[in-house]
């Protein structure tokens, strides 16, 4: 993960790959995504039992922040 000051800085970065635009995510959206149960509750003893529910919550958050392309599809709810 690389953190940049702005989307313009991402696009000007020598390592930027054209076509990877969908992977750009604003810090507040990233915070929202990583604040969900999928990550917050990883150390809970029942995490595996509840992982489908947490994945569904994460997918809903991705939808809410507008990350709907195949790039962001990591699991099925």
C-alpha positions in Angstrom: 0.0 0.0 0.0 1.3 3.4 -0.9 -0.1 6.6 0.6 -0.1 9.8 -1.5 -1.1 13.3 -0.8 -3.6 13.4 -3.8 -4.8 11.5 -6.8 -2.6 13.7 -8.9 0.5 12.5 -7.0 -0.6 8.9 -7.6 -0.9 9.5 -11.3 2.4 11.2 -11.5 4.2 8.5 -9.5 6.8 6.6 -11.7 5.3 3.3 -10.5 1.7 4.2 -11.5 0.3 1.6 -13.9 -2.3 2.9 -16.4 -5.5 1.0 -16.0 -5.1 0.7 -12.2 -7.2 3.8 -11.5 -9.9 1.7 -9.7 -7.4 0.9 -7.0 -7.1 4.5 -5.9 -9.1 5.1 -2.7 -9.4 8.2 -0.6 -8.1 8.0 3.0 -11.5 8.5 4.6 -12.9 5.7 2.5 -10.0 3.4 3.4 -10.6 4.3 7.1 -14.2 3.3 6.8 -13.3 0.1 5.0 -10.8 -1.0 7.6 -13.0 0.0 10.5 -15.5 -2.7 9.8 -15.9 -5.9 11.6 -13.9 -7.9 9.0 -10.8 -6.3 10.3 -11.7 -5.0 13.7 -12.8 -8.4 15.0 -10.1 -10.6 13.4 -8.7 -11.6 16.8 -12.1 -12.7 18.2 -12.5 -16.4 18.8 -15.6 -16.6 16.7 -14.2 -14.6 13.7 -14.3 -17.6 11.4 -17.8 -18.5 12.3 -18.9 -14.9 11.6 -16.6 -14.2 8.6 -19.5 -14.5 6.0 -21.4 -11.8 7.9 -18.3 -9.6 8.1 -17.6 -10.1 4.4 -21.1 -9.1 3.6 -20.7 -5.9 5.7 -17.4 -5.2 3.9 -19.1 -5.6 0.5 -21.8 -3.2 1.6 -19.2 -0.7 2.6 -17.4 -1.1 -0.7 -20.8 -0.4 -2.5 -21.4 2.6 -0.2 -18.1 4.2 -1.1 -18.5 3.4 -4.8 -15.9 0.7 -5.2 -18.0 -1.7 -7.3 -15.7 -2.9 -10.1 -14.2 -6.4 -10.3 -11.0 -5.0 -8.8 -12.7 -4.8 -5.4 -14.5 -8.1 -5.5 -12.6 -10.2 -3.0 -15.3 -12.5 -1.6 -18.9 -13.5 -2.0 -21.3 -12.6 0.9 
